[in-house]
């Protein structure tokens, strides 16, 4: 089927699995480098792919920088979580 216009619409779907997160990061980095101004119309994922999709979808500014920050910033959730995370509604 031939495209009617020159616009390319891309959705990003990411898998789960520990090592796949690292591979997918490399693919995303190359995609954003090769296509300046790239902005997917949708992002989705499961497991580590869902975390990556959430960062991509919510990034303010450069999504690759946001992924770098998310992957190098310590995160903790559990018994000593911040009060806003454990607050009852």
Secondary structure, DSSP 8 states (H G I E B T S, - for coil): ---SSS----EEEE--SHHHHHHHHHHHHHHHHHSTT---SEEEESTHHHHHHHHHHH-SS-HHHHHHHHHHS----STT--HHHH---
